[in-house]
């Protein structure tokens, strides 16, 4: 009798809440990564090769 009333998982194109939340979180994460990448690229373009490693311990700029 319990097999007659057992719940069966549906397979279909329905978007449940958890899949929607996972998709939204992925899109927010992707937007953050793209934003940080664009900011980083902008900052690197503004640097000259002389001061690219300025402030990093162990890397001093040697100018001739």
C-alpha positions in Angstrom: 0.0 0.0 0.0 2.9 2.4 0.7 4.1 2.0 -2.8 0.9 3.4 -4.2 1.2 6.6 -2.2 4.9 7.1 -2.6 6.0 10.5 -4.0 7.6 10.3 -7.4 10.1 13.0 -8.5 8.9 14.8 -11.6 11.3 15.3 -14.4 10.6 18.3 -16.5 11.5 21.8 -17.4 10.2 23.3 -14.2 12.6 25.6 -12.4 12.4 25.0 -8.7 13.4 27.6 -6.0 16.8 26.1 -5.3 17.9 25.9 -8.9 16.8 29.6 -9.3 18.8 30.6 -6.3 21.8 28.7 -7.6 21.5 30.4 -10.9 21.2 33.9 -9.3 24.2 33.2 -7.1 26.3 32.1 -10.1 25.3 35.3 -12.0 26.2 37.5 -9.1 29.6 35.7 -8.7 30.3 36.0 -12.4 29.4 39.7 -12.4 31.8 40.2 -9.4 34.7 38.3 -11.1 34.2 40.3 -14.4 34.1 43.6 -12.4 37.3 42.8 -10.5 39.0 41.7 -13.7 38.1 45.0 -15.5 39.2 47.1 -12.5 42.5 45.1 -12.4 43.1 45.6 -16.1 42.4 49.3 -15.8 45.0 49.6 -13.0 47.6 47.6 -14.8 47.2 49.8 -17.9 48.0 52.8 -15.8 51.2 51.4 -14.4 54.5 51.8 -16.1 56.9 48.9 -16.2 59.2 50.8 -13.7 56.7 50.7 -10.8 54.7 47.5 -11.6 56.2 45.7 -8.5 56.7 48.8 -6.4 55.9 48.0 -2.8 56.2 44.2 -3.1 58.9 42.9 -0.7 62.0 41.6 -2.5 61.4 43.5 -5.7 63.1 46.8 -6.0 63.3 48.7 -9.2 66.8 49.1 -10.5 67.2 52.1 -12.7 70.3 52.7 -14.8 
